[in-house]
Amino acid sequence: MTDDTSPRLSELAARMAASTRTHERAEDGDPDAPVLVLGAPSDATDTLLTTRTDRRAFLARASALSLAIPGIGAALTSCSPKGSNVRDTVASGAPDTSAHTAASGAAPHHQNSDSKLDSSVLKQAPHANSSATAGAAGSASSATYHRYDPALPPRQGAHLQLHWHAREVPLRISDDTVVAAWTFEGDIPGPIVHCQVGDTVEFTLTNDATIPHSMDFHAAQVNPKEAFRSVVKGQSHTFTYKPKYAGAFLYHCGTAPVLMHIGSGMFGAIIVSPREGLAPAKEFVLVQNEYYLADLANGVRASDYPKMLNMLPDIVCFNGRPNQYVKEPIKVKLGDRVRFWLVSAGPSHPCNFHVVGEQFDTVYLGSPPGGAIRGVQTFSVPPGGGMIFELVCDVAGEFPFVNHGFGHGQKGAIGFLAVEG
Ligand SMILES: [Cu+2]
């Protein structure tokens, strides 16, 4: 949903980024060398990311950018798992597709992308220079658009066993845009998870991608160094938790730089219903995110890390596709109670949620059914947060739901709630 005739914020952002960056050519040298540093402009290096090779090198090493994000590296430095609820595979060959792939007798082999250990893995990897861009470009033309179903799926049992794969895919998010996506399970957002307070969530991540990835569930209370550790290509990692509070929670890849991993598509929602239940309603899940995209190359637009740092997105949208619920509205009946479980994935901006022509009779800031506030016009959900918005459709019509920060609404964070009489 882009307008090619008007000035693009992305171009302005790219110019700003170009004026504030210098690069050190790392593709033939030490993979530990920074590929992005802030400093004085340099004519010789401004073109460094303009070729396919350089973009691939940039993306392949994006996970080694801890130099650009102090603190994150330390937070995610690997350690040996000792918790009884965590286990890993250690095989470094083909991806293990088994849901239970612990190899308890072997030596642990854990990596984080920002650690020296992970850098050495990247150095040894046979496809260390490949990336989402390279993998996605080959089949970009065959990427077909599909609407992301916003309906809250039924609760998936008291003991969820989820085995997901981190994958790099070309993903068509609109008629004219295919992004080089880093994903959970091949889509943006990843699958919607629905459980109840006290259920057991047993989660396994297998990494099919070249660079390390990980999983951070905001619904969990666990030791992040163990549960949320990075997983290198071909390995699997399992952890288990029981959600303590009800709510709409973000999950995301936590591998450094987290900005790059969330910004490239590795996020989604886990909905935790309260044991006591809520009023009957038509229930939908909306996850807002931003895209920061490089220029078109080989049919796809890769993620643009300098743009992410500048926080000027090209697209802001619900459930991964700009304006998708304008094209195909969310339909309900007159008299229905509608419940939106809304999560802001960011990576950097909130969702100021509003329904034009309506008011929320109930908004839960967290842990429904307690703590409800009434008669709300707009409420801001911070990046990394989730809230629940309810309204009763007592008037027929087509009601736009928007990010009322209209710069972001204009970039795609808008849809229609069609109330049919
Ligand atoms: Cu990741």
Residues whose N, C-alpha, C, O or C-beta is under 5 A from the ligand:
A	BS01	CU	P212 H213 S214 C253 T255 H261 M266
